[in-house]
C-alpha cells in the first residue's frame, strides 16, 4: 500500500512542518516491513481568491490533481470519526490487508476542505471536536501514522496496548 498525505498551504520553515517531516521519515523507515511501499507528502498553495467558496474550490481542484487514482481518501475533518491510536493502526492494517493500493489523507488549508471534496472522500477522520491549525494537523497526522506503524510492528515507541 502507498500512503499519501496531501495538504494545502506551504509550511516552509514552520516548526510544525519540521515535526511532520520527522515523523514521516520515521514512518518511512518502518513502512516497508509492514507492506507500506511509499509514503508521500504533497502540498499545494493556499488560494488567494477573494471569496471563501472560490478559495475552497480552487484548493480542492489543486488537491485533486495531486491524488493518485483510484485511491481511498480520508479527509481530516473536525466532524469526522475519532479513532484511538490502536483503532487507527487496526484500520490502516485492514485497508492494507483488504487490497487498498493507494491511501490518501486530505488536509485542508486555513479555511478547511471544500464540501464537495470532503463528501467525495470515503471517510472523515477527526482529532477531536476542536478546530486545529492546519499545520498542526499535519504534524499530528504524521505522528499518528508513525505510531500506527510502530503499533503494528510492535516497536517500543507506542506504550499503550498492542494492536
ROSE-4610 file (N, C-alpha, C; in Angstrom, 1 decimal, always signed):
// ROSE-4610
residu = [X/X/X/X/X/X/X/X/X/X/X/X/X/X/X/X/X/X/X/X/X/X/X/X/X/X/X/X/X/X/X/X/X/X/X/X/X/X/X/X/X/X/X/X/X/X/X/X/X/X/X/X/X/X/X/X/X/X/X/X/X/X/X/X/X/X/X/X/X/X/X/X/X/X/X/X/X/X/X/X/X/X/X/X/X/X/X/X/X/X/X/X/X/X/X/X/X/X/X/X/X/X/X/X/X/X/X/X/X/X/X/X/X/X/X/X/X/X/X/X/X/X/X/X/X/X/X/X/X/X/X/X/X/X/X/X/X/X/X/X/X/X/X/X/X/X/X/X/X/X/X/X/X/X/X/X/X/X/X/X/X/X/X/X/X/X/X/X/X/X/X/X/X/X/X/X/X/X/X/X/X/X/X/X/X/X/X/X/X/X/X/X/X/X/X/X/X/X/X/X/X/X/X/X/X/X/X/X/X/X/X/X/X/X/X/X/X/X/X/X/X/X/X/X/X/X/X/X/X/X/X/X/X/X/X/X/X/X/X/X/X/X/X/X/X/X/X/X/X/X/X/X/X/X/X/X/X/X/X/X/X/X/X/X/X/X/X/X/X/X/X/X/X/X/X/X/X/X/X/X/X/X/X/X/X/X/X/X/X/X/X/X/X/X/X/X/X/X/X/X/X/X/X/X/X/X/X/X/X/X/X/X/X/X/X/X/X/X/X/X/X/X/X/X/X/X/X/X/X/X/X/X/X/X/X/X/X/X/X/X/X/X/X/X/X/X/X/X/X/X/X/X/X/X/X/X/X/X/X/X/X/X/X/X/X/X/X/X/X/X/X/X/X/X/X/X/X/X/X/X/X/X/X/X/X/X/X/X/X/X/X/X/X/X/X/X/X/X/X/X/X/X/X/X/X/X/X/X/X/X/X/X/X/X/X/X/X/X/X/X/X/X/X/X/X/X/X/X/X/X/X/X/X/X/X/X/X/X/X/X/X/X/X/X/X/X/X/X/X/X/X/X/X/X/X/X/X/X/X/X/X/X/X/X/X/X/X/X/X/X/X/X/X/X/X/X/X/X/X/X/X/X/X/X/X/X/X/X/X]
num = [1/1/1/2/2/2/3/3/3/4/4/4/5/5/5/6/6/6/7/7/7/8/8/8/9/9/9/10/10/10/11/11/11/12/12/12/13/13/13/14/14/14/15/15/15/16/16/16/17/17/17/18/18/18/19/19/19/20/20/20/21/21/21/22/22/22/23/23/23/24/24/24/25/25/25/26/26/26/27/27/27/28/28/28/29/29/29/30/30/30/31/31/31/32/32/32/33/33/33/34/34/34/35/35/35/36/36/36/37/37/37/38/38/38/39/39/39/40/40/40/41/41/41/42/42/42/43/43/43/44/44/44/45/45/45/46/46/46/47/47/47/48/48/48/49/49/49/50/50/50/51/51/51/52/52/52/53/53/53/54/54/54/55/55/55/56/56/56/57/57/57/58/58/58/59/59/59/60/60/60/61/61/61/62/62/62/63/63/63/64/64/64/65/65/65/66/66/66/67/67/67/68/68/68/69/69/69/70/70/70/71/71/71/72/72/72/73/73/73/74/74/74/75/75/75/76/76/76/77/77/77/78/78/78/79/79/79/80/80/80/81/81/81/82/82/82/83/83/83/84/84/84/85/85/85/86/86/86/87/87/87/88/88/88/89/89/89/90/90/90/91/91/91/92/92/92/93/93/93/94/94/94/95/95/95/96/96/96/97/97/97/98/98/98/99/99/99/100/100/100/101/101/101/102/102/102/103/103/103/104/104/104/105/105/105/106/106/106/107/107/107/108/108/108/109/109/109/110/110/110/111/111/111/112/112/112/113/113/113/114/114/114/115/115/115/116/116/116/117/117/117/118/118/118/119/119/119/120/120/120/121/121/121/122/122/122/123/123/123/124/124/124/125/125/125/126/126/126/127/127/127/128/128/128/129/129/129/130/130/130/131/131/131/132/132/132/133/133/133/134/134/134/135/135/135/136/136/136/137/137/137/138/138/138/139/139/139/140/140/140/141/141/141/142/142/142/143/143/143/144/144/144/145/145/145/146/146/146/147/147/147/148/148/148/149/149/149/150/150/150/151/151/151/152/152/152/153/153/153/154/154/154/155/155/155/156/156/156/157/157/157/158/158/158/159/159/159/160/160/160/161/161/161/162/162/162/163/163/163]
x = [+0.9/+0.0/+0.9/+0.4/+1.1/+0.3/+0.9/+0.2/+0.6/-0.4/-0.1/-0.8/-0.1/-0.7/-0.7/-1.9/-2.0/-2.6/-1.9/-2.2/-2.2/-3.0/-3.0/-2.2/-1.3/-0.5/+0.9/+1.8/+3.2/+3.7/+4.4/+4.8/+6.2/+6.9/+8.3/+9.1/+9.5/+10.4/+9.6/+8.3/+7.5/+7.9/+7.9/+8.3/+7.3/+6.1/+5.1/+5.5/+6.0/+6.4/+7.6/+8.5/+9.7/+9.3/+8.3/+7.8/+7.1/+6.4/+5.7/+6.7/+7.8/+8.8/+9.5/+9.8/+10.5/+9.7/+8.4/+7.5/+7.3/+7.2/+7.1/+8.3/+9.5/+10.7/+10.8/+10.4/+10.4/+9.4/+8.3/+7.3/+7.8/+8.5/+9.1/+10.1/+10.8/+11.7/+11.0/+9.8/+9.1/+8.2/+7.8/+6.8/+7.0/+8.2/+8.5/+8.2/+8.5/+8.3/+6.9/+6.0/+4.6/+3.7/+4.4/+3.7/+3.3/+4.0/+3.8/+5.0/+4.8/+5.9/+6.3/+5.4/+5.7/+4.9/+5.5/+4.8/+5.2/+4.2/+4.5/+3.8/+4.4/+3.7/+3.7/+2.5/+2.3/+1.6/+2.0/+1.5/+1.1/+0.0/-0.4/-0.6/-0.5/-0.5/-2.0/-2.0/-3.3/-3.8/-5.1/-5.7/-5.7/-5.5/-5.6/-6.9/-7.9/-9.2/-9.8/-10.7/-11.3/-12.4/-13.2/-14.3/-13.9/-14.6/-14.3/-14.6/-15.8/-16.2/-15.1/-14.7/-13.7/-12.4/-12.0/-10.7/-10.8/-11.9/-12.1/-12.1/-12.9/-13.0/-11.6/-10.9/-9.6/-8.6/-8.6/-7.7/-8.1/-9.4/-9.9/-9.4/-9.5/-9.1/-7.6/-6.8/-5.4/-5.1/-5.8/-5.5/-5.9/-7.0/-7.5/-6.5/-5.8/-4.7/-3.6/-3.3/-2.2/-2.4/-3.7/-4.0/-3.9/-3.4/-3.4/-4.8/-5.1/-6.5/-6.3/-7.1/-8.1/-7.4/-8.0/-7.4/-8.6/-8.2/-9.1/-8.8/-9.7/-9.4/-10.1/-9.3/-9.7/-9.5/-10.5/-10.4/-10.3/-9.4/-9.3/-10.3/-11.2/-12.4/-12.8/-13.0/-13.4/-14.7/-15.6/-16.8/-16.6/-15.4/-15.2/-15.2/-14.8/-14.8/-13.5/-13.6/-12.4/-12.0/-10.7/-10.2/-9.0/-9.0/-7.8/-6.6/-5.5/-4.3/-4.3/-4.7/-4.8/-5.8/-7.0/-8.0/-7.5/-6.8/-6.3/-5.3/-4.4/-3.5/-4.2/-5.2/-6.0/-6.7/-7.2/-7.8/-6.9/-5.7/-4.7/-4.3/-4.2/-3.9/-5.0/-6.2/-7.4/-7.5/-7.2/-7.2/-6.1/-4.9/-3.8/-4.1/-4.6/-4.9/-6.1/-7.0/-8.2/-7.9/-6.6/-6.2/-6.2/-6.3/-6.2/-4.7/-4.7/-3.3/-2.9/-3.8/-3.4/-4.3/-3.8/-4.5/-4.1/-5.0/-4.7/-5.4/-4.7/-5.2/-5.2/-6.4/-6.6/-6.6/-5.8/-5.7/-6.0/-7.0/-7.4/-6.4/-6.6/-5.8/-6.5/-6.2/-6.8/-8.3/-8.9/-10.4/-11.0/-10.2/-10.8/-10.7/-11.6/-11.7/-13.1/-13.1/-14.3/-15.3/-16.6/-17.6/-17.6/-17.5/-17.6/-16.4/-15.2/-14.1/-14.2/-14.7/-15.0/-16.0/-17.1/-18.1/-17.6/-16.7/-16.2/-15.2/-14.7/-13.8/-14.6/-14.0/-14.6/-14.8/-14.0/-14.0/-13.6/-14.0/-13.6/-13.0/-11.9/-11.2/-11.1/-11.3/-11.2/-10.1/-9.4/-8.5/-9.3/-10.5/-11.3/-12.2/-13.1/-14.1/-13.5/-12.3/-11.7/-11.3/-11.1/-10.5/-9.0/-8.2/-6.8/-6.2/-5.1/-4.4/-4.0/-4.1/-3.8/-2.4/-1.4/+0.0/+0.1/-0.6/-0.6/-1.2/-2.2/-2.9/-1.9/-1.1/+0.0/+0.9/+1.4/+2.3/+1.6/+0.3/-0.5/-0.7/-1.1/-1.3/-0.1/+1.0/+2.3/+2.7/+2.5/+2.8/+1.9/+0.6/-0.3/+0.0/+0.4/+0.8/+2.0/+3.0/+4.2/+3.8/+3.0/+2.5/+1.8/+1.0/+0.2/+1.2/+2.2/+3.2/+4.0/+4.3/+5.0/+4.2/+2.9/+2.0/+2.0/+1.8/+1.7/+3.0/+4.1/+5.4/+5.9/+5.1/+5.4/+6.7/+6.9/+8.1/+7.8/+8.8/+8.5/+8.0/+8.0/+7.5/+6.2/+5.3/+3.9/+3.9/+3.5/+3.5/+2.1/+1.1/-0.2/-0.4/-1.7/-2.0/-1.6/-1.0/-0.7/-1.9/-1.8/-2.9/-3.2]
y = [-1.2/+0.0/+1.2/+2.2/+3.5/+4.5/+5.4/+6.4/+7.7/+8.6/+10.0/+10.9/+11.9/+13.0/+14.2/+14.7/+15.8/+17.0/+18.1/+19.2/+20.5/+21.5/+22.8/+23.7/+24.5/+25.5/+25.0/+25.8/+25.5/+25.9/+24.9/+25.2/+25.9/+25.8/+26.4/+26.0/+27.0/+26.7/+26.6/+26.3/+26.3/+25.1/+25.2/+24.1/+22.9/+23.2/+22.1/+21.3/+21.9/+21.2/+20.3/+20.9/+20.1/+18.9/+19.0/+17.9/+16.9/+17.3/+16.5/+15.7/+16.4/+15.7/+14.6/+14.9/+14.0/+12.7/+12.8/+11.6/+10.9/+11.6/+10.9/+10.1/+10.7/+10.0/+8.7/+8.8/+7.6/+6.6/+7.0/+6.1/+5.4/+6.2/+5.6/+4.4/+4.6/+3.5/+2.2/+2.4/+1.2/+0.6/+1.4/+1.1/-0.2/-0.3/-1.5/-2.8/-2.9/-4.2/-4.5/-3.5/-3.7/-3.6/-3.6/-3.5/-2.1/-1.1/+0.3/+0.6/+0.6/+0.7/+2.2/+3.1/+4.5/+5.4/+6.5/+7.4/+8.8/+9.5/+10.8/+11.9/+13.1/+14.3/+15.3/+15.6/+16.5/+17.8/+18.9/+20.2/+21.1/+21.8/+22.8/+24.1/+25.2/+26.5/+26.9/+27.8/+28.3/+29.3/+29.2/+30.1/+31.6/+32.5/+33.9/+34.5/+33.7/+34.2/+35.0/+36.0/+36.9/+36.2/+35.3/+34.7/+33.4/+33.0/+31.7/+30.6/+30.6/+29.5/+29.3/+30.4/+30.4/+29.8/+30.2/+29.7/+28.2/+27.7/+26.3/+25.5/+26.0/+25.3/+25.2/+26.3/+26.3/+25.4/+25.4/+24.5/+23.0/+22.7/+21.4/+20.9/+21.8/+21.4/+21.1/+21.9/+21.7/+20.4/+20.1/+18.9/+17.7/+17.7/+16.6/+16.3/+17.2/+17.0/+16.2/+16.3/+15.6/+14.2/+13.8/+12.5/+11.4/+10.2/+9.0/+8.6/+8.0/+7.5/+6.0/+5.2/+5.4/+5.4/+5.9/+5.9/+5.9/+5.5/+5.6/+6.8/+7.8/+9.1/+9.2/+9.7/+10.1/+11.5/+12.3/+13.7/+14.0/+14.8/+15.3/+16.4/+16.1/+17.0/+16.9/+18.0/+18.0/+17.3/+17.1/+16.4/+14.9/+14.5/+13.1/+12.2/+10.9/+9.9/+9.9/+10.0/+10.0/+8.5/+8.2/+6.9/+6.9/+5.9/+5.8/+5.4/+5.6/+5.2/+3.7/+2.9/+1.4/+1.2/+1.8/+1.6/+2.2/+3.3/+3.8/+2.8/+2.2/+1.2/+0.0/-0.5/-1.6/-1.2/+0.0/+0.5/+0.5/+1.0/+1.1/-0.4/-1.3/-2.7/-3.3/-3.0/-3.6/-3.0/-1.8/-1.2/-1.9/-2.0/-2.7/-4.1/-4.8/-6.2/-6.5/-5.4/-5.5/-5.2/-4.9/-4.6/-3.2/-2.3/-0.8/-0.6/-0.1/+0.2/+1.6/+2.6/+4.0/+4.5/+4.9/+5.6/+7.0/+7.9/+9.4/+10.0/+10.8/+11.7/+13.1/+13.8/+15.1/+16.1/+17.1/+18.2/+19.5/+20.2/+21.5/+22.6/+23.7/+24.9/+25.6/+26.9/+27.7/+27.7/+27.6/+27.6/+26.2/+25.2/+23.8/+23.2/+22.2/+21.5/+21.8/+22.0/+22.2/+21.1/+21.5/+20.5/+19.4/+19.7/+18.6/+17.6/+18.1/+17.2/+16.4/+17.0/+16.3/+15.2/+15.5/+14.5/+13.4/+13.7/+12.7/+11.7/+12.1/+11.2/+10.0/+8.9/+7.7/+7.7/+8.5/+8.6/+10.0/+10.3/+11.5/+11.1/+11.7/+11.4/+12.7/+12.6/+13.8/+13.5/+14.6/+14.5/+15.3/+14.9/+15.5/+16.6/+17.1/+18.1/+19.5/+19.7/+21.1/+21.4/+22.6/+23.1/+23.2/+22.6/+22.6/+23.4/+24.1/+24.8/+23.7/+24.1/+23.1/+22.6/+23.4/+22.9/+22.0/+22.2/+21.3/+19.9/+20.0/+18.7/+17.8/+18.5/+17.7/+16.9/+17.7/+17.0/+15.9/+16.2/+15.2/+14.0/+14.2/+13.0/+12.2/+12.9/+12.2/+11.4/+12.0/+11.2/+10.0/+10.2/+9.0/+8.0/+8.3/+7.3/+6.6/+7.3/+6.6/+5.7/+6.3/+5.5/+4.2/+4.3/+3.2/+2.1/+2.5/+1.6/+1.0/+1.8/+1.3/+0.3/+0.5/-0.4/-1.7/-1.6/-2.8/-3.6/-3.0/-3.7/-4.0/-3.7/-3.9/-3.2/-2.0/-1.1/-0.5/-0.3/+0.2/+1.7/+2.4/+3.8/+3.9/+3.1/+3.1/+2.3/+3.0/+2.3/+1.9/+2.0/+1.5/+0.1/-0.3/-1.7/-2.0/-3.2/-3.5/-3.8/-3.7/-4.0/-5.5]
z = [+0.0/+0.0/+0.0/-0.7/-0.7/+0.0/+0.8/+1.6/+1.1/+0.9/+0.5/+1.5/+2.0/+2.8/+1.8/+1.5/+0.6/+1.4/+1.4/+2.2/+1.4/+2.0/+1.4/+2.3/+1.7/+2.4/+2.7/+2.3/+2.5/+3.9/+4.5/+5.9/+5.9/+4.8/+4.7/+5.9/+6.7/+7.9/+9.2/+9.1/+10.3/+11.2/+12.5/+13.4/+13.2/+12.9/+12.7/+11.5/+10.5/+9.3/+9.6/+10.3/+10.7/+11.5/+12.4/+13.2/+12.3/+11.4/+10.4/+9.6/+9.1/+8.3/+9.1/+10.4/+11.3/+11.4/+11.7/+11.9/+10.6/+9.5/+8.2/+7.9/+8.2/+7.9/+8.8/+10.1/+10.9/+10.4/+9.9/+9.4/+8.1/+7.3/+6.1/+6.4/+7.6/+8.0/+8.4/+9.0/+9.4/+8.3/+7.4/+6.4/+5.5/+5.0/+4.1/+4.8/+6.0/+6.8/+7.0/+6.8/+7.0/+5.8/+4.6/+3.4/+2.9/+3.5/+3.0/+2.2/+0.8/-0.1/-0.3/+0.0/-0.3/+0.7/+1.1/+2.0/+1.5/+0.8/+0.2/+1.0/+0.9/+1.5/+0.3/-0.1/-1.2/-0.7/-1.3/-0.8/-2.0/-1.9/-2.9/-2.2/-2.9/-2.3/-1.9/-0.9/-0.4/-1.5/-1.8/-2.8/-2.3/-3.2/-2.9/-3.4/-3.8/-4.2/-3.1/-3.5/-2.5/-1.7/-2.4/-1.6/-1.1/+0.0/+0.7/-0.3/-0.9/-1.8/-2.9/-3.5/-4.6/-4.1/-2.9/-2.3/-2.1/-1.5/-1.2/-2.5/-3.5/-4.8/-5.5/-5.5/-6.1/-5.4/-4.1/-3.4/-3.6/-3.6/-3.9/-5.3/-6.3/-7.6/-7.6/-6.9/-6.9/-6.1/-5.0/-4.3/-5.2/-5.9/-6.7/-7.8/-8.3/-9.3/-8.7/-7.4/-6.8/-6.5/-6.4/-5.9/-6.9/-6.4/-7.3/-7.5/-8.6/-8.9/-9.4/-8.9/-7.8/-6.5/-5.5/-4.1/-3.1/-1.9/-0.8/+0.0/+0.0/+0.6/+2.0/+2.9/+4.2/+4.4/+4.6/+4.8/+6.3/+6.7/+8.1/+8.3/+9.3/+9.4/+10.9/+11.5/+12.9/+13.2/+12.2/+12.3/+11.9/+11.7/+11.3/+12.5/+12.2/+13.2/+14.0/+15.3/+16.1/+16.3/+16.3/+16.5/+17.5/+18.4/+19.3/+18.4/+18.9/+18.2/+17.8/+18.7/+18.4/+17.3/+17.4/+16.3/+15.0/+15.0/+13.8/+13.2/+14.0/+13.5/+12.9/+13.6/+13.0/+11.7/+11.6/+10.4/+9.2/+9.5/+8.4/+8.0/+8.9/+8.6/+7.8/+8.2/+7.5/+6.1/+5.9/+4.5/+3.7/+4.2/+3.6/+3.2/+4.2/+4.0/+3.1/+3.0/+2.1/+0.7/+0.4/-1.0/-1.4/-0.4/-0.8/-1.3/-2.5/-3.1/-2.8/-2.8/-2.5/-1.5/-0.4/+0.7/+0.8/+0.7/+0.7/+1.9/+2.7/+3.7/+3.2/+3.3/+2.8/+4.0/+3.9/+4.9/+4.2/+4.6/+4.0/+4.5/+4.0/+4.4/+5.5/+5.7/+6.8/+6.8/+5.6/+5.5/+5.5/+5.6/+5.6/+4.3/+4.1/+2.8/+2.2/+0.9/+0.1/+0.4/+0.6/+0.9/-0.1/-1.4/-2.4/-2.3/-2.0/-1.8/-0.5/+0.5/+1.8/+1.6/+0.9/+0.6/-0.3/-1.2/-2.1/-1.4/-0.3/+0.5/+1.0/+1.0/+1.6/+3.1/+3.8/+5.2/+5.6/+6.9/+7.5/+8.9/+9.2/+10.5/+11.3/+12.6/+13.4/+14.5/+14.9/+16.0/+17.2/+17.4/+18.4/+17.8/+18.6/+18.1/+18.0/+18.4/+18.3/+16.9/+16.6/+15.4/+15.6/+14.8/+14.9/+13.7/+13.9/+12.8/+11.8/+10.5/+9.5/+9.6/+10.0/+10.1/+11.3/+12.3/+13.5/+13.1/+12.3/+11.9/+11.1/+10.3/+9.5/+10.5/+11.5/+12.5/+13.2/+13.6/+14.4/+13.5/+12.3/+11.4/+11.2/+10.9/+10.7/+11.9/+13.1/+14.3/+14.4/+14.1/+14.3/+13.2/+12.0/+11.0/+11.6/+12.1/+12.6/+13.8/+14.7/+15.9/+15.4/+14.4/+13.9/+13.4/+12.7/+12.1/+13.3/+14.3/+15.5/+16.2/+16.3/+17.0/+16.2/+14.9/+14.0/+14.0/+14.2/+14.2/+15.6/+16.6/+18.0/+18.4/+17.8/+18.1/+19.5/+20.3/+21.7/+21.7/+20.6/+20.6/+21.3/+20.9/+21.5/+22.8/+23.9/+25.2/+25.6/+24.7/+25.0/+24.7/+24.6/+24.2/+22.8/+22.5/+21.1/+20.3/+19.0/+18.1/+18.0]
